[in-house]
Amino acid sequence: LFQQKINEFNLIIFDRYARQGVLPIAYFDNIARYVKRGGAVLIAAGPDYASANSIWRTPLDVVLPAEPAGVTEQAFHARLSDMGKRHPVTRGLDGADANPPHWSRFFRLVDTRNITGSALMDGPDGKPVLLLSRQGEGRVAMLLSDHIWLWARGYEGGGPHIDLLRRLSHWLMKQP
């Protein structure tokens, strides 16, 4: 798939993915080229992204907008950054205007450094929660918490997960 049919993909999603020998390292190089040529990748990261088996430690690192630097475990509300208040992916998300936002808390965040993307959502101490990046002709998004499922389950009232993920997918695939 990541060798011969990769150009047929609209979007590649890594959901809490850690290298465990399933994908050969050469496939990550193919994915990086796919992005640079106009493809799209979404990373939903958890502690795996900050581990020794992180996809950061593959040839894919050249298109990823942030290097892992650890994990923060604490309750927080994701908030729209100044850019997030204006960007079509996050602008006008239901519940974002309240303080704190009217959506449930997250309890884990992947810490990052060497950020090259734009943060649309922030967490504790201004750390990015959602990063978007253009790489060559392609696009990459990183959700740096694996707790968006709390929004889907309605925990503490949930959150606008469907709207956010739909908008994110459309942005990644360059669809209005």
Sequence and secondary structure as in RCSB ss.txt:
>XXXX:A:sequence
LFQQKINEFNLIIFDRYARQGVLPIAYFDNIARYVKRGGAVLIAAGPDYASANSIWRTPLDVVLPAEPAGVTEQA
FHARLSDMGKRHPVTRGLDGADANPPHWSRFFRLVDTRNITGSALMDGPDGKPVLLLSRQGEGRVAMLLSDHIWL
WARGYEGGGPHIDLLRRLSHWLMKQP
>XXXX:A:secstr
  SSSGGG S EEEES   SSSS HHHHHHHHHHHHTT EEEEE  GGGGSTT GGGSGGGGT S EEEEEE   
B  EE HHHHHSTTTTT TTTTSSS SS  B  EEEEES  SEEEEE GGG EEEEEEEETTEEEEEE  S THH
HHTTGGG   HHHHHHHHHHHHTT  
